[in-house]
Amino acid sequence: MTTLDQLFETAKSARERAYAPYSDFKVGAAILTKGGKVIAGCNVENAAYPEGVCAEGGAISAMILAGETEIAEVVVVGDAALCTPCGGCRQKLKEFADGTVKVHVADLFGIRRTFSVAELLPAGFELK
Ligand code: THU
């Protein structure tokens, strides 16, 4: 199995764990860190809707807890034509990924499109 296959399978499994009773739209994400770790996340919704956390955000939190801060590659899995990260998650990814990092967007059967972080978030905010 290639690393990309492994990332896809990890994101797909994470998606099964999603808590999405309000949208009924489950998402899984897998991050490969530059340190070689594969870290998963899933969306976790809340009755107060804006408090929900996206799969990518959850994976980033888990990555930080695992002691990693540099993203090498990302796979997002959702049962949609194109489950691209939301605007907020694009900015969150940018914090830990350079513009060339690939974000693969997959449905349940495989990767459908690949974007760079810079493509997803041109002119993203930087404090310094
Ligand atoms: N969602 C994600 O977790 N990641 C994405 O890339 C797109 C959307 C979640 C947020 C919400 O829980 C549900 O999908 C429907 O928008």
Boltz pocket constraint, residues with backbone or C-beta under 6 A from the ligand:
constraints:
  - pocket:
      binder: B
      contacts: [[A, 19], [A, 20], [A, 23], [A, 25], [A, 26], [A, 27], [A, 42], [A, 43], [A, 44], [A, 45], [A, 52], [A, 53], [A, 54], [A, 55], [A, 56], [A, 76], [A, 83], [A, 84], [A, 85], [A, 86]]
      max_distance: 6.0
